[in-house]
Amino acid sequence: QVKVVESGGGLVEPGGSLRLSCVASGFTLTHYGVNWYRRGTGEGRELVGFIIIGEDTLFYADSVKGRFHISRDNAKNTVFLQMNDLKPEDTAPYFCNVPLRDLWGQGTQVTVSS
């Protein structure tokens, strides 16, 4: 089955870190760009960042720039979203998306709270 599955969310205190994973099945993720989105309370979907083919990350939202980092592990068919210095406003479900495959994961919840 062709799909992507996110994991790694959880509850963390402000200033903490989490690493989200987007694992692909049924195709080789190396060959595709991957977006990370989040959905805030009462708001639309926000593009957090994306990575294109290879390791060339082209975009981070201003709200996460300098704190979040996207990377790949081709051997694991996985894209990661490393989130550092987390803030309460980062609280949201996070989704990975492979646009050329029109694939979305089910999301993983990140909650930043003391």
N, C-alpha and C positions, 0 to 999 in steps of 0.2 A: 504494500500500500504506500502510495506517495503521500508523505505528510511531513510536517515539522512540529516538534513538541518543545515547549519552553519548560524550564525548571530553574530552581535556585532562588525563588522569591522567599520572603519571610518577613519577620518583625525585627527591626534593628533600631537602635537608638540614634539620635542625631549625631552626625560625625562618623558613623560607622560605614561599613562597606558590605556590598553583596556582589556576587558574580552570577549573572544569569546565563543560561545556556540555551541555545536553539539547536536541537539535534534533528538532522534530516534523515528520512528513511525513503528508500525507493528511488533515489536519484543522488547525484554527486553535487553536494552543495558548493564545492570549489568553483563550479562553472557558472555560478549565479551571484548577482548582487543580493544583499539582504538588508532589509530595513528593520529598525526597532521603533515601535510606537508605544505610546502610553495613553491612557484615557483618564483624564481628571474628573473629579466629581462635578457633574453638571456641565461639563465642557465637552467639546469635540475631541477627536483624536489628535495627538501631537506627535509629529515625527521627531524622535529623539536623536537618531543618527542613522547613517547607513555605511556599508562597506561594499565596494564593487569587487569585481573579479580580481583576485590577488590580494594584496594587503593595502591597497590604496583606499584609505577611508577619506571620503570627500566631504562629509558633512556631520556636524553636531549642532543641535539647537543651542542658542545662546544661553539658555537656562541651565545647560549641563556642561558646557564647554569648559575644559580644564579639570573636570571631575569624573567624567565618564570616558571609557575607552572601549572601542570595538575591535575585536581580533578574531582570527580563524585558527582552528586546529584541523587541518585537512585530514589527518590520520583518523580523527574522531568524527569527521563529517559534521562539524559543529562550528557555530559562530557564538562568540561570547560577548556579553555586555558587562564590563567591569565598572561598577559604580562605587565611587569613593566620596567621602565627605557628604554623606547623604543628609538631606534636609526634609523636614516634614512635608514641604510642598512637592517632594518627589514621590509621595505616596500615590499609588495608582496600580491598576493592572498593566502589565507590560506584555507586548505581543511582538513576535517576529513575523516578518512577511517576506515572501520571495515573489516579487511582482511578476517576473517572467513566467512563473509557474502558477500564479494566482493562488498562492498558498498562504494561509494564516494558521498560526497555532491557536491553542485554546486560552493562552494567557497564563501569566504567573503573577500573583499579587505581591507587591512590595508595600510594606507599611513602615513608615519612619515615625517613631514616637518614643517619648521618654516615659 
